[in-house]
Amino acid sequence: MLYFDLAIYKEDLLTDKEKDLPNFFQNIIYNFRKITGQVLKLKISGKNLLVLSKINKRVLKKVDKILKIDVTKNVCISEELKAKEDFVKFLNERNVNILDGRWLFKYLITDIIDFLCEQIGIRTETQEITILTNEMNAFIYETIKKLSDKVKNITIITRNLKLFKKLEKDVYEESGMILRVTNDFKKAALKSNIILNLNFVQEYLDKISFSRNSIIVNFEKSLKINQKSFNGRVVNFYHINLPYKFLNNQERFSRFDTTKLYESYIYKKTAPTNIWNEIESDNIKIDSLEGIKRNHKISKNSSVSKISK
C-alpha cells in the first residue's frame, strides 16, 4: 500500500531530522525539492508515504516509476490530492486502485443498521429489511447469515433466484429464519423500513417500488432514487471514529480522510469473518452517515426521520 500527499507547507517536504536544521538550510532543501519536482519518500509506522512537491509532468513521471515497482497497485491519497483531477486521472489510467472507503462500507453493514435504528429510536431485532442483489459470493453469503441473527425478517430481491437456494437452507437451519427470496420488484420492498442496495445498478434500482419514508443504504456509486413519491433518506457514505491507537505518529497523515485511512490499514483479501473480527477488535464505531433527502444533500450528523416501529 502506498500513501500519497501533496506538500502545502515547507515542513511537508522536510524529513523530521531536516526540521531540526537551521532555517537557512531548511529553505535550501525545500527550494531544491520544490524546483526540481522531488518526491519525498517517508517510512512512518511501517507505511510508505510519498509527498509530492507539486503536480507536473516531471513529478508524475517519477510517480509512474514508483508505481511500476509497487506490486499491490493499491493507494490511499490525501483529500488534497483527491481534489486534483489530473492526478486522479493519472492513477486511473494506470489501473491503480484508489481506496475510497466503499470496500469498508459493506463490511460495516450490521453496524450501520444498528446506528440507524439507534438514531430512529427503534430496536434492530424488530426490523424487516430488504436486500437488493443480483450476485452471490462469499461476502454476500456471510453477510446475510450475519444479518439473520440481528433482524426480524429479510427479503432478498434478485433476478437470480437459484443463487440463493443454499443460503435459504443454511439460514433456516442455523437461525430458523425463512428468507424471502423474490423477483417481485414492484411490491417486495414496500414493507421494509431499511433497504440495502448491495449491487443493483441504476437500471434495476429504477424498477423497485420503495415505501415513501424508507431509508435506502446504497453501497453502489452515483445512484439516485427516481421514484417521485419517495420522501425518505438515501445513505451514500459514512464516517467512523479512528481508534486512538491509530493516531500515534499520524501528524503526516492529517490531510487524509480517517475513514479511508482505516480502510487502508485493514484492506486485504481474506475471509469476511477475518475482517469483521479485526473491525470488532479495533472497536470501530460509526460516527455519522451521509446521503440525500429529496435529492438535496444533507449535512453530516443530520438526524434521521422517524419511521414506523
BELUR-V215701 format. One record per pair of residues at least 4 apart in sequence whose ideal C-beta (glycine too) atoms are under 6 Angstrom apart, sorted by the first residue. I is the first residue (numbers start at 1). J is the second residue. If there is no record, write none. Layout:
BEGIN
<<I/J> <I/J>>
END
This chain:
BEGIN
<<1/74> <1/264> <2/48> <2/70> <2/75> <3/47> <3/49> <3/76> <4/50> <4/77> <4/81> <5/51> <5/78> <5/255> <6/52> <6/80> <6/81> <7/12> <7/13> <7/51> <7/53> <8/12> <10/30> <12/51> <13/30> <13/33> <13/40> <13/53> <14/18> <14/19> <18/29> <21/25> <21/26> <27/31> <31/35> <33/38> <33/53> <34/53> <37/53> <37/58> <37/59> <38/53> <39/50> <39/52> <39/62> <40/51> <41/50> <42/49> <44/49> <44/249> <44/252> <45/249> <49/252> <52/59> <54/59> <55/59> <55/84> <55/87> <60/90> <73/96> <73/97> <74/97> <75/96> <75/98> <76/99> <76/260> <76/264> <77/81> <77/82> <78/255> <78/256> <79/255> <79/257> <80/255> <81/87> <85/89> <91/96> <91/98> <99/260> <99/263> <99/264> <101/259> <101/260> <101/263> <104/263> <105/219> <106/219> <107/275> <108/112> <109/143> <110/146> <110/150> <111/286> <113/124> <114/124> <115/286> <117/122> <117/124> <119/304> <120/304> <120/307> <122/309> <124/150> <126/152> <127/151> <127/152> <128/152> <128/153> <128/191> <128/192> <129/151> <129/154> <129/192> <129/194> <130/155> <130/189> <130/192> <130/195> <131/156> <131/196> <132/157> <132/197> <132/200> <133/140> <133/158> <133/198> <133/199> <134/158> <134/159> <134/160> <135/199> <136/140> <136/163> <139/143> <139/272> <141/167> <142/272> <145/171> <147/151> <148/171> <148/175> <148/177> <149/175> <154/179> <155/180> <155/188> <156/164> <156/181> <157/188> <159/183> <161/181> <164/168> <164/181> <168/179> <171/175> <171/177> <171/179> <172/178> <182/188> <184/188> <185/207> <185/208> <186/209> <189/195> <189/208> <189/210> <190/211> <193/214> <193/307> <194/215> <195/214> <195/216> <196/217> <197/218> <198/219> <200/204> <200/205> <202/223> <205/223> <206/226> <210/214> <210/227> <210/230> <212/229> <212/231> <213/231> <213/232> <213/307> <214/232> <215/232> <215/233> <216/234> <217/235> <218/223> <218/234> <218/236> <225/230> <225/234> <233/291> <233/293> <234/291> <234/292> <235/289> <235/291> <236/291> <237/290> <238/286> <238/289> <239/259> <239/287> <239/288> <240/259> <240/284> <240/287> <241/285> <241/287> <242/246> <242/258> <242/262> <243/282> <243/283> <256/261> <263/267> <266/278> <270/274> <279/284> <288/300> <288/301> <290/300> <292/297> <293/298> <298/302>>
END
